[in-house]
Amino acid sequence: MDRRNFTKFALSGLAFSFLSDSMGRAALPVTGPEPATPASVPTVPATPRAVAQKPYAALLERAKAALDNHAHHFELRDRVAIVDFDAPSKNPRMHIVDLVGGQTSSYLVSHGRGSDPAHSGWLHSFSNEFNSLASSSGAFKTGDMYFGQHGRSMRLLGLDPQNSNAEQRAIVVHGADYVSEDHVAAWGKCGRSEGCFAVAPHIVPQVLGLLGPGRMLYADKIGNG
């Protein structure tokens, strides 16, 4: 075998060895952190200290009590979303809490025009009435995901007397440009929805992925402000 053929043979063998090694590595299981996707795991009745010290801790306790009261509606009890309407719309006030590990992801979220007629950036009142354009309080069950006029969205079923019309009012989770960080930077507050829980368009996949159908979203206002 001459030198040129020998070199070609050696290089092809080296390439095959590298390819085989790469394919072998690709077939190995990933050992890094798992992506934030919905998981059905049992609820561990614990409140980690980090969550207990958050300003929304009292609302979380109320949400956990609602989760127990509506237990027959929920098979998925690993995480909940709470919407703290005591906070202004310029603050991330939707908190998706992992009830197992205590991790929390927080997002901007709108309130309804009927709940803030002067557009102050603060929610002043709730309503369950049709055509009120207001936000409703209480426990909601996340439902089917669909693609509508606001893009990818998620239906909600109201489980309490004060939000029982949510499904008929088409109160859903959807994306809206008026809930973006840029909008808050320009106006000092989010825009208002017609009662829906609108979030920034770019985080819709994350919010809907963490919630998924069959979990609880709980919204309320505990303070007097």
TANORZI-V823603 format. One line per field, one symbol per residue. ss: DSSP state (~ for helix, > for strand, _ for the rest). phi: phi as a letter, one per 30 degrees, with the letter a starting at -180 (. if undefined). burial: I if it has 16 or more other ideal C-beta (glycine too) atoms within 10 Angstrom, else O. A space follows every 10 residues. Layout:
ss=???
phi=???
burial=???
This chain:
ss=__~~~~~~~~ ~~~~~~~~~~ ~~~~~~~___ __________ ________~~ ~~____~~~~ ~~~~~~~~~_ ~~~_____>> >>>>______ ___>>>>>__ ___>>>>___ _>~~~_____ __________ _______>>> >>>>>>>>__ >>>>>>>>__ ~~~_______ _>>>>_~~~_ ~~~~~~~___ __>___>>>_ ~~~~~~~~~~ ~____>>>>> _____
phi=.ddddddddd dddddddddd dddddddddd cdddddbebc bddcdbbeed ddcddcdddd dddddddddc eddbccbdbb cbccdddddd cdbccccddd cidbcbbdad bddddaedhd jbdcacacdd idhcdccjcb cdcdcacbdc idbbdbcdcc edbdcedddh dbcbcaddcd ddddddciad dcccjdcdbd edceeddddd didjcccbba bddcd
burial=OOOOOOOOOO OOOOOOOOOO OOOOOOOOOO OOOOOOOIOO OOIOOOOIOO IOOIOIOOII OIIIOIIOOI OOOIOIIIII IIIIIIIIII IOIIIIIIII OIOIIIIIII IIIIIIOOOO IIIOOIIIOO OIIIIIIIII IIIOIOOOOI OIIIIIIIII OOIOIIIOIO IIIIIIOIII OOIIOOOOII IIIIIIIIII IOIIOOIIOI IIOOIIIIII IOOOO
